Amino acid sequence: MSKLKPQEEYEKTKAFRFFRWLSGSKDPYVGEVEMQPQKETEVPETTILERMFEHRMVRNKVYDVKNNKKLTFFHKLYVAAAIFFCIALTALLLETVSYLPRTGNAGNPDNNVVSKRYIEHGLQETGALNIVTGMILTYRAFDTFGETNVLFIATCCVMILLMLDEAILKEKEEKDDRRFEPRDDAILQGTAFVLCPFIFIFGIYVILNGQLSPGGGFSGGAILGAGLILYTSAFGFKKTQRFFNELVYKIAKITALCMYGIIGSYFYITGANGIENHIPLGIPGHILSGGIILPIDICVGIEVACTMYAFYALFRRGGL
C-alpha cells in the first residue's frame, strides 16, 4: 500500500482544500468567501484532519490493486466475463446468420406479392417516380403518420421537462446565454449569412421533389432544421424570433400534424374497397404529381424542422 505524504505536503493538495471548504473553514484561494457551517456546533480542526487522513487511508486501501486480493480477483473476473460474453454473442449472431436464406432466392420472405405490387404498379397507383416515397406515403401512410406523432410527442415531453417561465428565461438569457461563445463572431455570422439562404432553398427543394427523386419530408425537414439552428447559433434567438417565434412554431407544428391526419384519413376512407378518392395523381415526373404525396411531404417537412429546432432551443436556453 502506498505511503501517505507528509503533513505539510498533503495540506497543499486539492483534496485538503476541498475538505476544508466542505467543513466550512475559510479557503484563502477563493478570496474572502467563507462557507458557513450547517450545524451550530463547529467541528475542531484536529477532528477534520483525522477524518481526512482516515478517508485517504481507506481509499488507498480499497483501490490498491496490487495488495487488495479481492479487487484483483474482481478485475480478472470482469475481464474474463467480458471476453466470454463477447465470444458467446458473436457465436450466437453467426449461428443466426447461418440460418438466413440466400440472397436472391425466389422463396425468400421478401419476395412476395406486396413488394411485387409496389414495384410493378407503384407508379400507376401513386403517380410517384420515387418508389420508396410512394410506398411510405400512400400504401403505408398511417405508419409514417405514427412516426410523425412520435416526433410531436417527443417535443411535448421535452417542453414539459425543460420549458422555463418567461421571466426566468429572460434573466437566464441575459446572464448565461452564449457566455461560452463569442456574441458577435464575424466568421460564423458571415458564413451563416451566405449559407443559410442556400440551405433553406435546398431543404424546400428536397421536400417538393420527394415524389420525383430521393428526398422528401424527413430529409428536407432535417435540412431546414439545420438551417434554423445555424442561423440561431450565429445571430442569436432574438433575431430568429423575428420570423420564427413560439407562436409560429405552435401554429406550424400543430397545423402540419392535423393536415397530415386529415389528408391521410380522407385518402383511406374514400379510397378503400375501390371507391374513388378524387385526388388527382397528376403527370408522373411533374412537380404537381403523386396525389397526396406532395402535401404530406410538406407537412412532414414542417414537423421535422420544428422538432429539430425545438430540441436545440430547449436544451440551449429552456425555451423557444
TASUL-V976226 format. One record per residue. N is the residue number from 0. BURIAL is + if it has 9 or more other C-alpha atoms within 8 Angstrom, else -. Layout:
n->N burial->BURIAL
n->N burial->BURIAL
This chain:
n->0 burial->-
n->1 burial->-
n->2 burial->-
n->3 burial->-
n->4 burial->-
n->5 burial->-
n->6 burial->-
n->7 burial->-
n->8 burial->-
n->9 burial->+
n->10 burial->-
n->11 burial->-
n->12 burial->-
n->13 burial->-
n->14 burial->-
n->15 burial->+
n->16 burial->+
n->17 burial->-
n->18 burial->+
n->19 burial->+
n->20 burial->+
n->21 burial->-
n->22 burial->+
n->23 burial->+
n->24 burial->+
n->25 burial->+
n->26 burial->+
n->27 burial->-
n->28 burial->-
n->29 burial->-
n->30 burial->-
n->31 burial->-
n->32 burial->-
n->33 burial->+
n->34 burial->+
n->35 burial->-
n->36 burial->-
n->37 burial->-
n->38 burial->-
n->39 burial->-
n->40 burial->-
n->41 burial->-
n->42 burial->-
n->43 burial->-
n->44 burial->-
n->45 burial->-
n->46 burial->-
n->47 burial->+
n->48 burial->-
n->49 burial->-
n->50 burial->-
n->51 burial->+
n->52 burial->-
n->53 burial->-
n->54 burial->-
n->55 burial->-
n->56 burial->+
n->57 burial->-
n->58 burial->-
n->59 burial->+
n->60 burial->+
n->61 burial->-
n->62 burial->-
n->63 burial->+
n->64 burial->-
n->65 burial->-
n->66 burial->-
n->67 burial->+
n->68 burial->-
n->69 burial->-
n->70 burial->+
n->71 burial->+
n->72 burial->-
n->73 burial->-
n->74 burial->-
n->75 burial->-
n->76 burial->-
n->77 burial->-
n->78 burial->-
n->79 burial->-
n->80 burial->-
n->81 burial->-
n->82 burial->-
n->83 burial->-
n->84 burial->-
n->85 burial->-
n->86 burial->-
n->87 burial->-
n->88 burial->-
n->89 burial->-
n->90 burial->-
n->91 burial->-
n->92 burial->-
n->93 burial->-
n->94 burial->-
n->95 burial->-
n->96 burial->-
n->97 burial->-
n->98 burial->-
n->99 burial->-
n->100 burial->-
n->101 burial->-
n->102 burial->-
n->103 burial->-
n->104 burial->-
n->105 burial->-
n->106 burial->-
n->107 burial->+
n->108 burial->-
n->109 burial->-
n->110 burial->+
n->111 burial->-
n->112 burial->-
n->113 burial->-
n->114 burial->+
n->115 burial->+
n->116 burial->+
n->117 burial->+
n->118 burial->+
n->119 burial->-
n->120 burial->-
n->121 burial->+
n->122 burial->+
n->123 burial->-
n->124 burial->-
n->125 burial->+
n->126 burial->+
n->127 burial->+
n->128 burial->+
n->129 burial->+
n->130 burial->+
n->131 burial->-
n->132 burial->+
n->133 burial->+
n->134 burial->+
n->135 burial->+
n->136 burial->+
n->137 burial->+
n->138 burial->-
n->139 burial->+
n->140 burial->+
n->141 burial->-
n->142 burial->-
n->143 burial->+
n->144 burial->+
n->145 burial->-
n->146 burial->-
n->147 burial->+
n->148 burial->+
n->149 burial->-
n->150 burial->+
n->151 burial->+
n->152 burial->-
n->153 burial->-
n->154 burial->+
n->155 burial->-
n->156 burial->-
n->157 burial->+
n->158 burial->+
n->159 burial->-
n->160 burial->-
n->161 burial->+
n->162 burial->+
n->163 burial->-
n->164 burial->-
n->165 burial->-
n->166 burial->-
n->167 burial->-
n->168 burial->+
n->169 burial->-
n->170 burial->-
n->171 burial->+
n->172 burial->+
n->173 burial->-
n->174 burial->-
n->175 burial->-
n->176 burial->+
n->177 burial->-
n->178 burial->-
n->179 burial->-
n->180 burial->-
n->181 burial->-
n->182 burial->-
n->183 burial->-
n->184 burial->-
n->185 burial->-
n->186 burial->-
n->187 burial->-
n->188 burial->+
n->189 burial->-
n->190 burial->-
n->191 burial->+
n->192 burial->+
n->193 burial->-
n->194 burial->-
n->195 burial->+
n->196 burial->-
n->197 burial->-
n->198 burial->+
n->199 burial->+
n->200 burial->-
n->201 burial->+
n->202 burial->+
n->203 burial->+
n->204 burial->+
n->205 burial->+
n->206 burial->+
n->207 burial->+
n->208 burial->+
n->209 burial->+
n->210 burial->+
n->211 burial->+
n->212 burial->-
n->213 burial->+
n->214 burial->+
n->215 burial->+
n->216 burial->+
n->217 burial->+
n->218 burial->+
n->219 burial->+
n->220 burial->+
n->221 burial->+
n->222 burial->+
n->223 burial->+
n->224 burial->+
n->225 burial->+
n->226 burial->+
n->227 burial->+
n->228 burial->+
n->229 burial->+
n->230 burial->+
n->231 burial->+
n->232 burial->-
n->233 burial->+
n->234 burial->+
n->235 burial->+
n->236 burial->-
n->237 burial->-
n->238 burial->+
n->239 burial->+
n->240 burial->+
n->241 burial->-
n->242 burial->-
n->243 burial->+
n->244 burial->+
n->245 burial->-
n->246 burial->-
n->247 burial->+
n->248 burial->+
n->249 burial->-
n->250 burial->-
n->251 burial->+
n->252 burial->+
n->253 burial->-
n->254 burial->-
n->255 burial->+
n->256 burial->+
n->257 burial->-
n->258 burial->+
n->259 burial->+
n->260 burial->+
n->261 burial->-
n->262 burial->+
n->263 burial->+
n->264 burial->-
n->265 burial->+
n->266 burial->+
n->267 burial->-
n->268 burial->-
n->269 burial->+
n->270 burial->+
n->271 burial->-
n->272 burial->-
n->273 burial->-
n->274 burial->-
n->275 burial->-
n->276 burial->-
n->277 burial->-
n->278 burial->-
n->279 burial->-
n->280 burial->+
n->281 burial->+
n->282 burial->-
n->283 burial->+
n->284 burial->-
n->285 burial->-
n->286 burial->-
n->287 burial->-
n->288 burial->+
n->289 burial->+
n->290 burial->+
n->291 burial->+
n->292 burial->+
n->293 burial->+
n->294 burial->-
n->295 burial->+
n->296 burial->+
n->297 burial->+
n->298 burial->+
n->299 burial->+
n->300 burial->+
n->301 burial->+
n->302 burial->+
n->303 burial->+
n->304 burial->+
n->305 burial->+
n->306 burial->+
n->307 burial->+
n->308 burial->+
n->309 burial->+
n->310 burial->+
n->311 burial->+
n->312 burial->+
n->313 burial->+
n->314 burial->-
n->315 burial->-
n->316 burial->+
n->317 burial->+
n->318 burial->+
n->319 burial->-
